[in-house]
Amino acid sequence: KLETVLLKRSGGSAPYQARVIGEVSNVPTGAAIANAVYDAIGVPLFELPATAERVYRLLQESDKA
């Protein structure tokens, strides 16, 4: 679960000169998961979440091609 917390700037700067906390580390997560699925099954995944049903459907569609 991700929780967003907004910090109000006082005097023009955030505490400890913080600019971004947490968001930057979340950006590559989806791509890393999709790449891991691709490495495991050899079929690209372009949508998240990577549910078992979605992965199974991708595997079925790749056998038809």
Backbone as CSV, one residue per row, in Angstrom:
resi,resn,N_x,N_y,N_z,CA_x,CA_y,CA_z,C_x,C_y,C_z
1,LYS,0.839,-1.171,0.000,0.000,0.000,0.000,0.884,1.233,0.000
2,LEU,0.613,2.143,-0.909,1.349,3.399,-0.965,0.507,4.495,-0.352
3,GLU,1.120,5.316,0.441,0.433,6.437,1.055,1.119,7.725,0.618
4,THR,0.342,8.646,0.101,0.887,9.926,-0.337,0.783,10.930,0.794
5,VAL,1.874,11.601,1.055,1.916,12.631,2.087,2.450,13.894,1.442
6,LEU,1.686,14.966,1.508,2.114,16.243,0.953,2.691,17.108,2.065
7,LEU,3.878,17.615,1.840,4.525,18.495,2.807,4.403,19.927,2.332
8,LYS,3.933,20.794,3.200,3.846,22.200,2.847,5.217,22.838,3.018
9,ARG,5.559,23.688,2.081,6.830,24.389,2.154,6.665,25.591,3.075
10,SER,7.591,25.760,3.973,7.576,26.934,4.838,8.838,27.748,4.557
11,GLY,8.669,28.989,4.255,9.828,29.829,3.983,10.501,29.511,2.666
12,GLY,9.780,28.875,1.732,10.342,28.638,0.412,11.099,27.336,0.259
13,SER,11.280,26.562,1.309,11.973,25.283,1.146,11.362,24.232,2.069
14,ALA,11.402,23.010,1.631,10.870,21.903,2.411,11.883,21.500,3.478
15,PRO,11.439,20.811,4.513,12.380,20.361,5.549,13.492,19.510,4.956
16,TYR,14.689,19.746,5.360,15.867,18.995,4.906,16.082,19.103,3.396
17,GLN,15.552,20.143,2.807,15.667,20.372,1.356,15.061,19.221,0.546
18,ALA,14.071,18.557,1.093,13.424,17.435,0.404,12.665,17.950,-0.801
19,ARG,12.778,17.277,-1.904,12.062,17.618,-3.127,11.139,16.456,-3.535
20,VAL,11.639,15.259,-3.505,10.869,14.080,-3.888,11.230,12.965,-2.912
21,ILE,10.204,12.319,-2.397,10.460,11.207,-1.486,9.594,10.038,-1.932
22,GLY,10.217,8.960,-2.368,9.482,7.747,-2.686,9.033,7.609,-4.122
23,GLU,8.573,8.684,-4.742,8.033,8.562,-6.091,9.079,8.084,-7.086
24,VAL,10.281,8.570,-6.972,11.329,8.218,-7.921,11.587,6.714,-7.912
25,SER,11.563,6.107,-6.758,11.831,4.671,-6.690,10.670,3.845,-7.236
26,ASN,9.482,4.423,-7.363,8.323,3.687,-7.877,8.235,3.707,-9.389
27,VAL,8.894,4.624,-10.044,8.778,4.759,-11.490,9.241,3.503,-12.233
28,PRO,10.422,2.944,-11.948,10.878,1.796,-12.738,10.303,0.449,-12.297
29,THR,9.497,0.424,-11.270,9.008,-0.846,-10.738,8.170,-1.620,-11.755
30,GLY,7.234,-0.961,-12.408,6.388,-1.641,-13.390,7.192,-2.223,-14.538
31,ALA,8.155,-1.444,-15.034,8.998,-1.931,-16.125,9.847,-3.119,-15.676
32,ALA,10.330,-3.083,-14.447,11.134,-4.193,-13.933,10.296,-5.464,-13.833
33,ILE,9.053,-5.324,-13.390,8.167,-6.487,-13.302,7.877,-7.038,-14.696
34,ALA,7.545,-6.143,-15.633,7.255,-6.583,-17.001,8.465,-7.262,-17.625
35,ASN,9.651,-6.731,-17.408,10.862,-7.354,-17.950,11.129,-8.708,-17.309
36,ALA,10.854,-8.843,-16.027,11.045,-10.128,-15.353,10.085,-11.183,-15.917
37,VAL,8.847,-10.773,-16.178,7.878,-11.703,-16.777,8.349,-12.104,-18.169
38,TYR,8.809,-11.128,-18.948,9.309,-11.425,-20.296,10.487,-12.390,-20.243
39,ASP,11.417,-12.167,-19.318,12.566,-13.070,-19.173,12.122,-14.481,-18.794
40,ALA,11.065,-14.569,-17.998,10.606,-15.877,-17.532,9.822,-16.647,-18.585
41,ILE,8.967,-15.956,-19.348,8.084,-16.679,-20.270,8.355,-16.386,-21.737
42,GLY,9.152,-15.373,-22.025,9.485,-15.061,-23.408,8.403,-14.333,-24.179
43,VAL,7.412,-13.803,-23.462,6.327,-13.050,-24.084,6.269,-11.685,-23.406
44,PRO,6.261,-10.595,-24.188,6.236,-9.267,-23.565,4.913,-8.962,-22.883
45,LEU,4.997,-8.297,-21.774,3.830,-7.880,-20.990,3.791,-6.366,-21.016
46,PHE,2.710,-5.796,-21.551,2.625,-4.347,-21.700,1.626,-3.700,-20.753
47,GLU,0.943,-4.500,-19.928,-0.036,-3.973,-18.990,0.180,-4.582,-17.620
48,LEU,0.006,-3.776,-16.594,0.042,-4.254,-15.223,-1.350,-4.106,-14.638
49,PRO,-1.716,-4.902,-13.680,-0.900,-5.849,-12.938,-0.639,-7.140,-13.724
50,ALA,0.425,-7.782,-13.387,0.812,-9.026,-14.039,0.124,-10.183,-13.320
51,THR,-1.181,-10.295,-13.542,-1.941,-11.355,-12.882,-1.682,-12.689,-13.571
52,ALA,-1.977,-13.756,-12.870,-1.808,-15.093,-13.441,-2.676,-15.245,-14.683
53,GLU,-3.892,-14.698,-14.645,-4.798,-14.797,-15.787,-4.230,-14.069,-17.003
54,ARG,-3.671,-12.872,-16.781,-3.118,-12.098,-17.901,-1.905,-12.817,-18.499
55,VAL,-1.039,-13.346,-17.649,0.143,-14.061,-18.139,-0.280,-15.313,-18.892
56,TYR,-1.271,-16.022,-18.369,-1.768,-17.225,-19.044,-2.340,-16.873,-20.418
57,ARG,-3.116,-15.781,-20.483,-3.690,-15.353,-21.757,-2.592,-14.998,-22.753
58,LEU,-1.549,-14.324,-22.297,-0.431,-13.991,-23.182,0.238,-15.242,-23.718
59,LEU,0.412,-16.231,-22.855,1.014,-17.489,-23.287,0.129,-18.183,-24.332
60,GLN,-1.190,-18.170,-24.114,-2.118,-18.789,-25.064,-2.082,-18.069,-26.401
61,GLU,-2.060,-16.732,-26.370,-2.043,-15.939,-27.611,-0.736,-16.121,-28.368
62,SER,0.360,-16.308,-27.647,1.644,-16.466,-28.318,1.743,-17.815,-29.024
63,ASP,1.037,-18.842,-28.525,1.046,-20.162,-29.168,0.252,-20.138,-30.469
64,LYS,-0.723,-19.229,-30.578,-1.549,-19.131,-31.782,-0.819,-18.442,-32.920
65,ALA,0.141,-17.601,-32.567,0.843,-16.806,-33.613,1.816,-17.634,-34.401
